[in-house]
Amino acid sequence: MHSTLIVARMDPASSIDVAELFGEFDRTEMPHRMGTRRRQLFSYRGLYFHLQDFDSDNGGELIEEAKSDPRFAAISQDLKPFIEAYDPATWRSPADAMATRFYNWTTSS
């Protein structure tokens, strides 16, 4: 499984609105189309964390393909009032807001 973590800024009071937008989006076939296995949203002191797990490490490629879908464009637009770039001066795409994993541990069960 491959994971990405997007970091941005969000007023904590917006969490209900953001959750509703993703709830609607995730009820479509879009997560399957993008290879999304799980999505988790977190907030902490004005920060927004979007953790997305994919079936494989080609999630980025599938998301690039999904960007042409009107539903992808719509949720991106609908989130704009609630989510702002962590660093607006350097942000061009979600890739500019992705955290870098520097440690990973998994149970061997």
C-alpha positions in Angstrom: 0.0 0.0 0.0 1.2 3.5 -0.8 0.2 6.6 1.2 0.3 10.4 0.6 -0.1 13.1 3.2 -1.2 16.6 2.1 -0.7 19.4 4.5 -2.6 22.7 4.2 -4.3 25.3 6.3 -8.0 25.1 7.4 -10.2 26.8 10.0 -11.1 23.9 12.4 -14.8 25.2 12.2 -14.7 24.1 8.5 -14.1 20.4 9.3 -17.8 19.5 9.0 -18.1 21.1 5.6 -14.9 19.5 4.3 -16.0 16.1 5.6 -19.4 16.4 3.9 -17.7 17.3 0.5 -15.4 14.3 0.7 -18.3 12.1 1.9 -20.2 12.9 -1.3 -17.1 12.5 -3.4 -16.2 9.1 -1.8 -19.7 7.8 -2.5 -19.0 7.9 -6.2 -16.7 5.6 -8.1 -14.0 8.2 -8.0 -12.0 6.7 -5.1 -12.0 3.4 -7.0 -10.9 5.1 -10.2 -8.0 6.7 -8.4 -7.0 3.5 -6.6 -7.9 5.0 -3.2 -8.2 2.4 -0.5 -8.7 4.8 2.5 -8.9 8.5 3.1 -8.5 10.2 6.5 -8.8 13.9 7.3 -7.2 15.5 10.3 -7.0 19.0 11.7 -4.6 20.4 14.3 -4.4 24.1 15.3 -5.3 25.5 12.0 -3.6 22.8 9.9 -5.3 20.3 7.7 -3.9 16.8 7.0 -5.3 14.6 4.2 -3.9 11.1 4.4 -4.8 9.0 1.4 -3.9 5.3 1.1 -3.7 3.6 -2.3 -3.7 0.0 -3.4 -0.3 0.5 -5.1 2.4 3.1 -5.6 0.8 4.3 -8.9 -1.8 6.4 -7.1 -0.2 9.6 -8.3 -0.6 8.5 -11.9 -4.2 7.5 -11.4 -5.0 10.9 -9.7 -3.4 12.7 -12.7 -5.7 10.7 -15.0 -8.7 11.5 -12.7 -8.1 15.2 -12.9 -9.9 15.4 -16.2 -13.1 14.1 -14.6 -15.6 16.9 -13.8 -16.2 15.5 -10.3 -12.5 15.9 -9.5 -12.5 19.5 -10.7 -15.8 20.2 -8.8 -14.5 19.0 -5.4 -11.2 20.9 -5.9 -13.3 24.0 -6.5 -15.7 23.3 -3.7 -12.9 22.9 -1.2 -11.3 26.3 -2.0 -13.3 28.3 0.5 -12.2 25.9 3.3 -8.7 24.8 2.5 -5.7 27.1 1.7 -2.2 26.3 0.7 0.3 25.9 3.6 2.7 28.2 1.6 0.7 30.1 -1.1 4.0 31.5 -2.5 5.2 28.0 -3.6 1.9 26.1 -4.2 1.1 25.1 -7.8 -0.5 21.7 -7.2 -1.2 19.3 -4.4 2.2 17.8 -5.0 3.7 21.0 -3.5 1.9 20.3 -0.3 2.8 16.6 0.2 4.7 15.7 3.2 7.8 13.5 2.9 7.8 10.2 4.8 11.1 9.7 6.7 10.2 6.7 8.8 7.8 3.7 8.3 7.1 0.7 10.5 4.7 -2.1 9.8 3.9 -5.1 12.0 5.0 -8.4 10.7 1.9 -10.1 12.2 
